[in-house]
């Protein structure tokens, strides 16, 4: 599976397309998405970005649950994350959530690499084309979560730098 990562460029507009409902169906809808996301977070805890996430088991469980709900909805599934985002566009809300953390390109690459492993383990039954569409969303959208750069500068992406192609 070749799921590539292209570098983030500070301040540059990012183009992305939400993942297709076909990916959600193929992964196994709510249950399948839950398995993928729980596996992803188990791997996160073994990764170089583990320190970003809560160490408390109950708090960690909440992050796993919210993350699962977000991905169900962003793929066009049931609107189970609506209550969290308070009606705000989901992607705009995600940029804001991540502004509370200092995320570098290195962390983004670790996050994506971890997700790639979870997909290898949990999406074996899904068509390659659908995995690639899901990946394209992650790979592009994740650029808007990077807010801390190697020269020490910070830059918080505005939602206006996102160009959704839906
Ligand atoms: C495609 C890119 C990404 C998506 C879609 C995404 C999605 C999410 C979601 C849905 C949540 C839970 C939000 C909630 O509380 O309701 C979350 C939390 C979080 N994400 Fe991401 N994320 C992405 C990239 C990253 C990256 C690159 C990092 C790098 C470290 C990161 C770090 C975090 C942290 C630290 C939290 C909060 C955990 C807490 O509540 O303590 N995320 N993310």
py3Dmol code that shows the C-alpha trace and the ligand (Angstrom):
import py3Dmol

protein = """\
ATOM      1  CA  UNK A   1       0.000   0.000   0.000  1.00  0.00           C
ATOM      2  CA  UNK A   2       1.678   3.244  -0.999  1.00  0.00           C
ATOM      3  CA  UNK A   3       0.129   6.029   1.018  1.00  0.00           C
ATOM      4  CA  UNK A   4       2.426   8.987   0.565  1.00  0.00           C
ATOM      5  CA  UNK A   5       2.970  12.035   2.736  1.00  0.00           C
ATOM      6  CA  UNK A   6       3.635  15.426   1.122  1.00  0.00           C
ATOM      7  CA  UNK A   7       5.214  18.223   3.167  1.00  0.00           C
ATOM      8  CA  UNK A   8       3.278  21.039   4.780  1.00  0.00           C
ATOM      9  CA  UNK A   9       4.040  24.581   3.586  1.00  0.00           C
ATOM     10  CA  UNK A  10       3.408  27.289   6.128  1.00  0.00           C
ATOM     11  CA  UNK A  11       0.435  29.480   5.237  1.00  0.00           C
ATOM     12  CA  UNK A  12      -0.272  27.760   1.937  1.00  0.00           C
ATOM     13  CA  UNK A  13      -3.897  26.973   1.063  1.00  0.00           C
ATOM     14  CA  UNK A  14      -4.776  23.322   1.551  1.00  0.00           C
ATOM     15  CA  UNK A  15      -7.202  21.504  -0.722  1.00  0.00           C
ATOM     16  CA  UNK A  16      -9.071  18.533   0.587  1.00  0.00           C
ATOM     17  CA  UNK A  17     -12.192  16.494   0.017  1.00  0.00           C
ATOM     18  CA  UNK A  18     -14.095  14.735   2.803  1.00  0.00           C
ATOM     19  CA  UNK A  19     -13.808  10.926   2.614  1.00  0.00           C
ATOM     20  CA  UNK A  20     -16.563   9.085   0.721  1.00  0.00           C
ATOM     21  CA  UNK A  21     -19.470   7.277   2.391  1.00  0.00           C
ATOM     22  CA  UNK A  22     -18.290   4.221   0.432  1.00  0.00           C
ATOM     23  CA  UNK A  23     -15.224   4.062   2.706  1.00  0.00           C
ATOM     24  CA  UNK A  24     -17.464   4.154   5.782  1.00  0.00           C
ATOM     25  CA  UNK A  25     -19.617   1.340   4.391  1.00  0.00           C
ATOM     26  CA  UNK A  26     -16.618  -0.737   3.333  1.00  0.00           C
ATOM     27  CA  UNK A  27     -14.793  -0.458   6.670  1.00  0.00           C
ATOM     28  CA  UNK A  28     -17.926  -1.845   8.364  1.00  0.00           C
ATOM     29  CA  UNK A  29     -19.851   1.313   9.293  1.00  0.00           C
ATOM     30  CA  UNK A  30     -19.944   2.276  13.023  1.00  0.00           C
ATOM     31  CA  UNK A  31     -18.377  -0.941  14.314  1.00  0.00           C
ATOM     32  CA  UNK A  32     -15.658  -1.049  11.684  1.00  0.00           C
ATOM     33  CA  UNK A  33     -14.761   2.606  12.200  1.00  0.00           C
ATOM     34  CA  UNK A  34     -14.593   2.043  15.946  1.00  0.00           C
ATOM     35  CA  UNK A  35     -12.177  -0.856  15.463  1.00  0.00           C
ATOM     36  CA  UNK A  36      -9.958   1.208  13.191  1.00  0.00           C
ATOM     37  CA  UNK A  37      -9.876   4.205  15.539  1.00  0.00           C
ATOM     38  CA  UNK A  38      -9.344   2.195  18.714  1.00  0.00           C
ATOM     39  CA  UNK A  39      -6.469   0.372  17.039  1.00  0.00           C
ATOM     40  CA  UNK A  40      -5.061   3.731  15.887  1.00  0.00           C
ATOM     41  CA  UNK A  41      -5.086   5.103  19.445  1.00  0.00           C
ATOM     42  CA  UNK A  42      -3.543   1.926  20.867  1.00  0.00           C
ATOM     43  CA  UNK A  43      -0.712   2.485  18.398  1.00  0.00           C
ATOM     44  CA  UNK A  44      -0.554   6.216  19.259  1.00  0.00           C
ATOM     45  CA  UNK A  45       0.338   5.179  22.799  1.00  0.00           C
ATOM     46  CA  UNK A  46       3.377   3.352  21.463  1.00  0.00           C
ATOM     47  CA  UNK A  47       4.353   6.290  19.244  1.00  0.00           C
ATOM     48  CA  UNK A  48       6.550   9.401  19.569  1.00  0.00           C
ATOM     49  CA  UNK A  49       3.449  11.577  20.027  1.00  0.00           C
ATOM     50  CA  UNK A  50       1.986   9.649  22.979  1.00  0.00           C
ATOM     51  CA  UNK A  51       2.814  12.570  25.309  1.00  0.00           C
ATOM     52  CA  UNK A  52       0.233  14.785  23.560  1.00  0.00           C
ATOM     53  CA  UNK A  53      -2.631  12.587  24.728  1.00  0.00           C
ATOM     54  CA  UNK A  54      -4.240  12.059  28.147  1.00  0.00           C
ATOM     55  CA  UNK A  55      -2.577   9.490  30.378  1.00  0.00           C
ATOM     56  CA  UNK A  56      -5.752   9.013  32.404  1.00  0.00           C
ATOM     57  CA  UNK A  57      -7.645   5.945  31.188  1.00  0.00           C
ATOM     58  CA  UNK A  58     -11.107   7.526  31.324  1.00  0.00           C
ATOM     59  CA  UNK A  59      -9.987  10.675  29.524  1.00  0.00           C
ATOM     60  CA  UNK A  60      -8.227   8.540  26.939  1.00  0.00           C
ATOM     61  CA  UNK A  61     -11.435   6.552  26.405  1.00  0.00           C
ATOM     62  CA  UNK A  62     -13.311   9.786  25.749  1.00  0.00           C
ATOM     63  CA  UNK A  63     -10.813  10.862  23.108  1.00  0.00           C
ATOM     64  CA  UNK A  64     -11.177   7.474  21.407  1.00  0.00           C
ATOM     65  CA  UNK A  65     -14.964   7.772  21.431  1.00  0.00           C
ATOM     66  CA  UNK A  66     -15.050  11.336  20.155  1.00  0.00           C
ATOM     67  CA  UNK A  67     -12.523  10.538  17.484  1.00  0.00           C
ATOM     68  CA  UNK A  68     -14.615   7.583  16.303  1.00  0.00           C
ATOM     69  CA  UNK A  69     -17.744   9.750  16.138  1.00  0.00           C
ATOM     70  CA  UNK A  70     -15.912  12.472  14.219  1.00  0.00           C
ATOM     71  CA  UNK A  71     -14.714  10.032  11.568  1.00  0.00           C
ATOM     72  CA  UNK A  72     -18.173   8.447  11.239  1.00  0.00           C
ATOM     73  CA  UNK A  73     -19.651  11.861  10.473  1.00  0.00           C
ATOM     74  CA  UNK A  74     -16.856  13.234   8.280  1.00  0.00           C
ATOM     75  CA  UNK A  75     -17.264  10.210   5.995  1.00  0.00           C
ATOM     76  CA  UNK A  76     -20.934  11.114   5.516  1.00  0.00           C
ATOM     77  CA  UNK A  77     -22.289   8.619   8.060  1.00  0.00           C
ATOM     78  CA  UNK A  78     -24.788   9.416  10.857  1.00  0.00           C
ATOM     79  CA  UNK A  79     -24.302  12.852  12.408  1.00  0.00           C
ATOM     80  CA  UNK A  80     -23.094  11.492  15.753  1.00  0.00           C
ATOM     81  CA  UNK A  81     -20.449  14.219  16.315  1.00  0.00           C
ATOM     82  CA  UNK A  82     -22.851  17.131  15.763  1.00  0.00           C
ATOM     83  CA  UNK A  83     -23.274  17.777  19.513  1.00  0.00           C
ATOM     84  CA  UNK A  84     -19.507  18.222  19.982  1.00  0.00           C
ATOM     85  CA  UNK A  85     -18.979  20.784  17.250  1.00  0.00           C
ATOM     86  CA  UNK A  86     -22.041  22.833  18.236  1.00  0.00           C
ATOM     87  CA  UNK A  87     -23.195  23.098  14.650  1.00  0.00           C
ATOM     88  CA  UNK A  88     -19.860  24.480  13.417  1.00  0.00           C
ATOM     89  CA  UNK A  89     -18.394  23.007  10.244  1.00  0.00           C
ATOM     90  CA  UNK A  90     -16.578  19.850  11.369  1.00  0.00           C
ATOM     91  CA  UNK A  91     -13.275  20.645   9.713  1.00  0.00           C
ATOM     92  CA  UNK A  92     -13.250  24.215  10.999  1.00  0.00           C
ATOM     93  CA  UNK A  93     -13.904  22.881  14.506  1.00  0.00           C
ATOM     94  CA  UNK A  94     -11.005  20.419  14.148  1.00  0.00           C
ATOM     95  CA  UNK A  95      -8.559  23.174  13.244  1.00  0.00           C
ATOM     96  CA  UNK A  96      -9.617  25.011  16.420  1.00  0.00           C
ATOM     97  CA  UNK A  97      -9.314  21.915  18.653  1.00  0.00           C
ATOM     98  CA  UNK A  98      -5.753  21.353  17.460  1.00  0.00           C
ATOM     99  CA  UNK A  99      -4.752  24.974  18.058  1.00  0.00           C
ATOM    100  CA  UNK A 100      -4.581  24.101  21.759  1.00  0.00           C
ATOM    101  CA  UNK A 101      -1.553  21.883  21.060  1.00  0.00           C
ATOM    102  CA  UNK A 102       1.840  22.728  19.569  1.00  0.00           C
ATOM    103  CA  UNK A 103       1.849  20.441  16.546  1.00  0.00           C
ATOM    104  CA  UNK A 104       4.940  20.242  14.327  1.00  0.00           C
ATOM    105  CA  UNK A 105       5.396  18.658  10.900  1.00  0.00           C
ATOM    106  CA  UNK A 106       7.304  15.851  12.635  1.00  0.00           C
ATOM    107  CA  UNK A 107       4.275  15.132  14.869  1.00  0.00           C
ATOM    108  CA  UNK A 108       1.988  15.213  11.849  1.00  0.00           C
ATOM    109  CA  UNK A 109       4.170  12.653  10.075  1.00  0.00           C
ATOM    110  CA  UNK A 110       4.127  10.427  13.154  1.00  0.00           C
ATOM    111  CA  UNK A 111       0.313  10.779  13.376  1.00  0.00           C
ATOM    112  CA  UNK A 112      -0.097   9.871   9.699  1.00  0.00           C
ATOM    113  CA  UNK A 113       2.400   6.999   9.945  1.00  0.00           C
ATOM    114  CA  UNK A 114       0.445   5.601  12.881  1.00  0.00           C
ATOM    115  CA  UNK A 115      -2.819   5.860  10.963  1.00  0.00           C
ATOM    116  CA  UNK A 116      -1.203   4.132   7.972  1.00  0.00           C
ATOM    117  CA  UNK A 117      -0.303   1.182  10.216  1.00  0.00           C
ATOM    118  CA  UNK A 118      -3.851   1.031  11.625  1.00  0.00           C
ATOM    119  CA  UNK A 119      -5.220   0.991   8.060  1.00  0.00           C
ATOM    120  CA  UNK A 120      -2.826  -1.834   7.145  1.00  0.00           C
ATOM    121  CA  UNK A 121      -4.093  -3.869  10.095  1.00  0.00           C
ATOM    122  CA  UNK A 122      -7.784  -2.999  10.099  1.00  0.00           C
ATOM    123  CA  UNK A 123      -8.713  -2.155   6.499  1.00  0.00           C
ATOM    124  CA  UNK A 124      -7.339  -5.227   4.726  1.00  0.00           C
ATOM    125  CA  UNK A 125     -10.806  -5.985   3.354  1.00  0.00           C
ATOM    126  CA  UNK A 126     -11.366  -2.466   1.933  1.00  0.00           C
ATOM    127  CA  UNK A 127     -10.724  -1.611  -1.743  1.00  0.00           C
ATOM    128  CA  UNK A 128      -7.408   0.129  -2.258  1.00  0.00           C
ATOM    129  CA  UNK A 129      -9.113   2.984  -4.103  1.00  0.00           C
ATOM    130  CA  UNK A 130     -11.332   3.779  -1.095  1.00  0.00           C
ATOM    131  CA  UNK A 131      -8.394   3.614   1.306  1.00  0.00           C
ATOM    132  CA  UNK A 132      -6.579   6.082  -0.929  1.00  0.00           C
ATOM    133  CA  UNK A 133      -9.532   8.494  -0.866  1.00  0.00           C
ATOM    134  CA  UNK A 134      -9.663   8.294   2.932  1.00  0.00           C
ATOM    135  CA  UNK A 135      -5.896   8.816   3.033  1.00  0.00           C
ATOM    136  CA  UNK A 136      -6.054  11.852   0.721  1.00  0.00           C
ATOM    137  CA  UNK A 137      -8.391  13.556   3.172  1.00  0.00           C
ATOM    138  CA  UNK A 138      -6.102  12.781   6.136  1.00  0.00           C
ATOM    139  CA  UNK A 139      -2.908  13.671   4.360  1.00  0.00           C
ATOM    140  CA  UNK A 140      -4.190  17.038   3.153  1.00  0.00           C
ATOM    141  CA  UNK A 141      -6.384  18.073   6.059  1.00  0.00           C
ATOM    142  CA  UNK A 142      -3.668  17.251   8.623  1.00  0.00           C
ATOM    143  CA  UNK A 143      -1.588  20.112   7.148  1.00  0.00           C
ATOM    144  CA  UNK A 144      -4.057  22.523   8.752  1.00  0.00           C
ATOM    145  CA  UNK A 145      -3.330  21.073  12.207  1.00  0.00           C
ATOM    146  CA  UNK A 146       0.395  21.960  12.006  1.00  0.00           C
ATOM    147  CA  UNK A 147       0.924  25.232  13.873  1.00  0.00           C
ATOM    148  CA  UNK A 148       4.546  25.077  15.110  1.00  0.00           C
ATOM    149  CA  UNK A 149       7.503  25.206  12.689  1.00  0.00           C
ATOM    150  CA  UNK A 150      11.124  24.068  12.801  1.00  0.00           C
ATOM    151  CA  UNK A 151      12.408  27.676  12.791  1.00  0.00           C
ATOM    152  CA  UNK A 152      10.564  28.154  16.089  1.00  0.00           C
ATOM    153  CA  UNK A 153       7.744  30.171  14.571  1.00  0.00           C
ATOM    154  CA  UNK A 154       4.058  29.486  15.017  1.00  0.00           C
ATOM    155  CA  UNK A 155       1.268  29.859  12.512  1.00  0.00           C
ATOM    156  CA  UNK A 156      -2.356  29.034  13.135  1.00  0.00           C
ATOM    157  CA  UNK A 157      -4.221  28.113   9.993  1.00  0.00           C
ATOM    158  CA  UNK A 158      -7.480  29.937   9.381  1.00  0.00           C
ATOM    159  CA  UNK A 159     -10.323  27.922   8.003  1.00  0.00           C
ATOM    160  CA  UNK A 160     -10.183  30.198   4.969  1.00  0.00           C
ATOM    161  CA  UNK A 161      -6.969  28.373   4.064  1.00  0.00           C
ATOM    162  CA  UNK A 162      -9.001  25.252   3.576  1.00  0.00           C
ATOM    163  CA  UNK A 163     -10.597  24.691   0.233  1.00  0.00           C
ATOM    164  CA  UNK A 164     -13.128  21.907   0.479  1.00  0.00           C
ATOM    165  CA  UNK A 165     -13.922  20.305  -2.796  1.00  0.00           C
ATOM    166  CA  UNK A 166     -17.197  18.699  -1.768  1.00  0.00           C
TER     167      UNK A 166
END
"""
ligand_1 = """\
43
LIG
C -6.302 14.556 9.627
C -5.824 15.077 10.738
C -6.479 14.960 12.084
C -7.785 14.717 12.425
C -8.966 14.537 11.491
C -7.844 14.683 13.877
C -8.991 14.448 14.608
C -9.098 14.565 15.962
C -10.323 14.401 16.723
C -11.671 14.060 16.131
C -10.053 14.641 18.019
C -11.031 14.586 19.190
C -11.684 15.936 19.313
C -12.665 16.064 20.459
O -12.227 16.214 21.611
O -13.881 16.049 20.214
C -8.642 14.960 18.093
C -7.967 15.297 19.243
C -6.613 15.464 19.303
N -5.703 15.376 18.281
Fe -6.146 15.153 16.355
N -6.589 14.897 14.389
C -5.730 15.077 13.326
C -4.382 15.315 13.400
C -3.665 15.390 14.551
C -2.234 15.533 14.604
C -1.289 15.617 13.400
C -1.900 15.584 15.915
C -0.494 15.699 16.388
C -0.074 15.494 17.584
C -3.141 15.495 16.695
C -3.272 15.569 18.079
C -4.455 15.588 18.768
C -4.555 15.847 20.200
C -3.395 16.135 21.128
C -5.907 15.768 20.538
C -6.568 16.053 21.876
C -6.493 14.984 22.858
C -7.146 15.500 24.139
O -8.347 15.841 24.117
O -6.448 15.584 25.130
N -4.183 15.352 15.831
N -8.085 14.892 16.834
"""
view = py3Dmol.view(width=600, height=400)
view.addModel(protein, "pdb")
view.setStyle({"model": 0}, {"cartoon": {"style": "trace"}})
view.addModel(ligand_1, "xyz")
view.setStyle({"model": 1}, {"stick": {}})
view.zoomTo()
view.show()
